[in-house]
């Protein structure tokens, strides 16, 4: 008997929660099944395992590729791949329809990094002595110096910091903990913020970054970045530009790729291409200047 995909997807979500997958990961995975089921409905096909065939999935992904970015198609492919593997393991299907369906391989799309002038302008607009200035400068420096995700930044607690060792404990995707280093100026910015934080009405809350209403969410931090970017005249600023810039600075400075993967919390080497492509040409030119044989003769 063919089972409805939405019923099976609900069971799959429970299984993912039991496996301690992050809520955001579960949401993204579930979107693939939901969107595929909606496509089946639009085609006049039943939204059941009976319609879950290689041809159907391939046709759906093909249509997606005509109006979406390659990375979006890859995300949908991965979500469905996880779902069909789970169905097979649970005995809901006997053949995996995606077993021989090639995964899309989008070309890395370079993301612009922050220039030194951008960073200087952002630091300047947060150079005051108010609580917001101290907090926003600490946020900016943490994002720029550690390359952590905005959700990871929002999740930091006071207890996660060691200002003397200049490291922070970050809870990343799939609840994986990693230790990230930061510089002396970031340590100083955090120290100044923590001293200002003592007089805050919500100072007893252990979450690191506080707003007037309490702990800041990722959306709250994103909003403050928009405010500071407008003040500094920096266009197109979002939290991931800090992450790309941190990765670029690490590689440009001669840092090892494997070490960068650990610091960023990546499990796939594909992320090196995604983030490293932002300014690969610039790094290549710098390396060429250092290694130019003619200048050593």
C-alpha positions as CSV (number, residue, x, y, z in Angstrom):
1,X,0.0,0.0,0.0
2,X,1.4,3.4,-1.0
3,X,1.9,5.7,1.9
4,X,1.4,9.5,1.8
5,X,4.7,11.4,1.7
6,X,3.6,14.0,4.2
7,X,2.8,11.3,6.8
8,X,6.2,9.7,6.2
9,X,8.0,13.1,6.3
10,X,6.5,13.7,9.8
11,X,7.9,10.3,11.0
12,X,11.2,11.2,9.4
13,X,11.3,14.6,11.3
14,X,10.8,12.7,14.6
15,X,13.7,10.4,13.7
16,X,15.9,13.4,12.9
17,X,15.1,15.0,16.2
18,X,15.9,11.7,18.0
19,X,19.3,11.8,16.1
20,X,19.8,15.3,17.6
21,X,19.8,17.1,14.3
22,X,19.6,20.9,14.6
23,X,16.1,22.4,14.1
24,X,17.3,24.5,11.1
25,X,18.7,21.3,9.4
26,X,15.4,19.5,10.0
27,X,13.5,22.4,8.5
28,X,15.6,22.5,5.4
29,X,15.5,18.7,4.8
30,X,11.7,18.8,5.2
31,X,11.3,21.5,2.6
32,X,12.6,19.2,-0.1
33,X,9.9,16.6,0.6
34,X,7.2,19.3,0.9
35,X,8.2,21.0,-2.4
36,X,8.4,17.6,-4.2
37,X,4.9,16.6,-3.0
38,X,3.5,20.0,-4.1
39,X,5.1,19.4,-7.5
40,X,3.4,16.0,-7.7
41,X,0.1,17.5,-6.9
42,X,0.5,20.1,-9.6
43,X,1.3,17.3,-12.0
44,X,-1.9,15.5,-11.1
45,X,0.0,12.6,-9.5
46,X,-0.7,11.1,-6.1
47,X,1.5,12.5,-3.3
48,X,2.5,9.0,-2.2
49,X,5.5,6.6,-2.4
50,X,3.9,5.2,-5.6
51,X,5.0,8.5,-7.3
52,X,8.5,8.5,-5.7
53,X,10.4,7.3,-8.8
54,X,13.7,8.2,-10.3
55,X,12.0,9.7,-13.3
56,X,9.7,11.9,-11.1
57,X,12.5,13.2,-8.9
58,X,14.8,13.8,-11.9
59,X,12.0,15.8,-13.7
60,X,11.3,17.8,-10.6
61,X,15.0,18.7,-10.1
62,X,15.3,19.5,-13.8
63,X,12.4,22.0,-13.5
64,X,14.0,23.5,-10.4
65,X,17.3,24.1,-12.2
66,X,15.5,26.2,-14.8
67,X,14.4,28.8,-12.3
68,X,16.7,28.4,-9.3
69,X,20.3,28.9,-8.4
70,X,22.5,25.7,-8.7
71,X,23.1,25.7,-4.9
72,X,19.3,25.6,-4.3
73,X,18.9,22.6,-6.5
74,X,21.8,20.9,-4.7
75,X,20.1,21.6,-1.3
76,X,16.8,20.0,-2.6
77,X,18.7,17.0,-4.0
78,X,20.4,16.4,-0.6
79,X,17.2,16.7,1.3
80,X,15.4,14.1,-0.9
81,X,18.5,11.9,-0.8
82,X,18.4,11.8,3.0
83,X,14.6,11.1,2.9
84,X,14.8,8.2,0.4
85,X,17.7,6.6,2.3
86,X,15.6,6.8,5.5
87,X,12.6,5.3,3.7
88,X,14.7,2.4,2.5
89,X,16.2,1.8,5.9
90,X,12.7,1.8,7.5
91,X,11.4,-0.6,4.9
92,X,8.9,1.8,3.5
93,X,10.3,1.3,0.0
94,X,12.3,-1.5,-1.5
95,X,14.4,0.4,-4.1
96,X,16.0,3.8,-3.5
97,X,14.9,6.0,-6.5
98,X,17.9,8.3,-6.0
99,X,20.6,5.6,-5.7
100,X,22.0,6.4,-9.2
101,X,20.8,10.0,-9.5
102,X,23.9,12.2,-9.9
103,X,24.2,15.0,-7.4
104,X,24.4,18.5,-9.0
105,X,27.8,20.1,-8.8
106,X,27.4,23.8,-8.9
107,X,30.4,26.0,-9.6
108,X,31.4,27.9,-6.5
109,X,29.9,31.4,-6.6
110,X,32.4,34.0,-5.3
111,X,31.1,36.1,-2.4
112,X,32.7,39.5,-2.0
113,X,34.8,39.9,1.1
114,X,35.0,43.0,3.3
115,X,37.8,45.4,2.4
116,X,40.1,46.9,5.0
117,X,38.2,50.2,4.4
118,X,34.9,48.5,5.1
119,X,36.1,47.0,8.4
120,X,37.7,50.4,9.4
121,X,34.4,52.2,8.7
122,X,32.4,49.7,10.7
123,X,34.7,49.8,13.7
124,X,34.7,53.6,13.6
125,X,30.9,53.9,13.9
126,X,31.0,51.6,16.9
127,X,33.9,53.5,18.6
128,X,31.7,55.3,21.2
129,X,31.3,54.4,24.9
130,X,27.6,53.7,25.1
131,X,26.4,50.2,25.9
132,X,25.3,49.7,22.3
133,X,28.6,50.8,21.0
134,X,30.5,48.5,23.2
135,X,28.2,45.6,22.4
136,X,28.1,46.2,18.6
137,X,31.9,46.5,18.4
138,X,32.3,43.2,20.3
139,X,29.8,41.5,18.0
140,X,31.6,42.9,14.9
141,X,35.0,41.8,16.1
142,X,33.8,38.3,17.1
143,X,32.2,37.7,13.7
144,X,35.2,39.1,11.8
145,X,37.9,37.5,14.0
146,X,36.4,34.0,14.5
147,X,34.3,33.6,11.3
148,X,31.5,32.0,13.4
149,X,28.0,31.9,12.1
150,X,25.5,34.5,13.2
151,X,23.5,31.8,15.0
152,X,26.6,30.7,16.8
153,X,27.4,34.2,17.8
154,X,23.9,34.7,19.2
155,X,24.3,31.4,21.1
156,X,27.5,32.4,22.9
157,X,27.3,32.6,26.7
158,X,29.5,34.5,29.1
159,X,31.0,31.2,30.2
160,X,32.1,30.4,26.7
161,X,34.8,33.0,26.7
162,X,38.4,32.9,28.0
163,X,39.7,36.4,27.4
164,X,43.2,35.5,28.7
165,X,43.6,32.5,26.4
166,X,41.7,34.5,23.7
167,X,39.4,31.6,22.7
168,X,35.6,31.0,22.6
169,X,33.7,27.8,22.8
170,X,31.1,27.7,20.0
171,X,28.1,25.4,19.6
172,X,27.8,24.7,15.9
173,X,25.7,22.7,13.5
174,X,24.4,19.4,14.8
175,X,25.4,20.6,18.3
176,X,29.1,20.1,17.6
177,X,31.4,22.1,19.9
178,X,34.6,23.7,18.7
179,X,37.1,26.1,20.1
180,X,37.8,29.3,18.0
181,X,40.6,31.7,18.7
182,X,40.4,35.5,18.5
183,X,42.9,38.4,18.7
184,X,44.0,40.8,21.5
185,X,41.8,43.6,20.1
186,X,38.7,41.4,20.1
187,X,39.6,40.3,23.7
188,X,39.8,44.0,24.6
189,X,36.5,44.8,22.9
190,X,34.8,41.9,24.8
191,X,36.3,43.0,28.1
192,X,35.0,46.5,27.6
193,X,31.6,45.1,26.7
194,X,31.5,42.8,29.7
195,X,32.2,45.6,32.0
196,X,29.4,47.7,30.5
197,X,27.2,44.6,30.7
198,X,27.4,44.4,34.5
199,X,25.0,47.3,34.8
200,X,22.5,45.9,32.3
201,X,19.0,45.0,33.6
202,X,19.4,41.5,32.2
203,X,23.0,41.0,33.4
204,X,22.1,37.9,35.3
205,X,21.3,36.1,32.0
206,X,24.3,34.1,30.9
207,X,23.8,34.7,27.2
208,X,26.6,36.9,26.1
209,X,25.0,39.6,23.9
210,X,22.0,41.5,25.4
211,X,19.5,43.9,24.0
212,X,17.1,46.1,25.9
213,X,14.6,43.1,26.1
214,X,17.1,40.4,26.9
215,X,19.4,38.0,25.0
216,X,19.9,38.9,21.3
217,X,18.6,36.5,18.7
218,X,20.4,35.9,15.4
219,X,17.8,38.2,13.8
220,X,18.5,40.8,16.4
221,X,22.2,40.7,15.6
222,X,21.5,40.8,11.8
223,X,19.4,44.0,12.4
224,X,22.2,45.7,14.3
225,X,24.6,44.8,11.5
226,X,22.2,46.5,9.0
227,X,22.1,49.6,11.2
228,X,25.9,49.8,11.6
229,X,26.4,49.2,7.8
230,X,24.1,52.1,7.0
231,X,26.0,54.3,9.3
232,X,29.3,53.2,7.9
233,X,28.2,53.4,4.3
234,X,29.0,49.7,3.7
235,X,26.6,48.2,1.1
236,X,25.4,44.6,1.0
237,X,26.6,43.7,4.4
238,X,25.3,40.5,6.0
239,X,26.8,38.2,8.6
240,X,28.1,35.7,6.1
241,X,30.4,38.3,4.6
242,X,32.3,38.3,7.9
243,X,32.6,34.5,7.6
244,X,33.9,34.7,4.0
245,X,36.3,37.4,5.0
246,X,37.7,35.4,7.9
247,X,38.2,32.4,5.6
248,X,39.9,34.6,3.0
249,X,42.2,36.2,5.5
250,X,43.2,32.9,6.9
251,X,44.1,31.4,3.5
252,X,45.7,34.6,2.3
253,X,47.9,34.6,5.4
254,X,49.2,31.1,4.6
255,X,46.9,29.2,6.9
256,X,46.3,25.5,6.2
257,X,43.0,24.4,4.7
258,X,42.5,21.5,7.1
259,X,43.0,23.9,10.1
260,X,40.4,26.3,8.5
261,X,37.9,23.5,8.2
262,X,38.2,22.7,11.9
263,X,37.9,26.4,12.9
264,X,34.9,27.0,10.7
265,X,33.2,23.7,11.7
266,X,33.0,22.3,8.2
267,X,32.8,18.6,7.5
268,X,32.9,18.9,3.7
269,X,35.8,20.0,1.6
270,X,33.3,21.6,-0.8
271,X,33.0,24.4,1.6
272,X,36.6,25.3,1.0
273,X,35.8,25.9,-2.6
274,X,32.7,27.9,-1.7
275,X,34.5,30.2,0.7
276,X,38.0,30.1,-0.7
277,X,36.8,31.3,-4.1
278,X,35.9,34.7,-2.8
279,X,39.3,36.1,-3.4
280,X,41.3,33.2,-4.8
281,X,42.7,35.3,-7.6
282,X,44.1,37.9,-5.2
283,X,45.8,35.2,-3.2
284,X,47.2,33.6,-6.3
285,X,48.7,37.0,-7.4
286,X,50.3,37.5,-3.9
287,X,51.7,34.0,-4.0
288,X,53.1,34.6,-7.5
289,X,54.9,37.7,-6.3
290,X,56.5,35.8,-3.4
291,X,57.5,32.9,-5.6
292,X,58.6,34.8,-8.7
293,X,61.7,32.9,-9.9
294,X,63.1,35.8,-12.0
295,X,63.4,38.1,-9.0
296,X,65.6,35.5,-7.2
297,X,68.2,35.1,-10.0
